[in-house]
């Protein structure tokens, strides 16, 4: 199963969906999650972060207005507070994110997703 956390209004996200369709030679099932409509829970975000690895803020859109307004750049903000902020304000989730075979990557640039098919 391939899961794409997708925003159809984002050109990078649309390009990533196209890349996955082209790379999916085995015709694995693909689930497209429009995360602004179907907001991931805190537990789902934690699982996604574990697959991505790296700092939690890497999976956040730090240039979004909510990020500044909520003071999320403050180093004293805990991971639990960051997860809660993403769950409440899903625009903070970096996009697109593709999950396949227990691994995940952020599709910025979309070519990053090719590593899941190598």
Protein Blocks (a to p, Z undefined) as FASTA:
>chain_A
ZZddddfkbmklmmmmmmmmmmmmnopacddddfklmccdfklmmmmmmmngpafklmpc
fkbmklmmnopmpmklcfklmmmmmmmmmmlpccddddeehiacdfbdfklmmmmmZZ
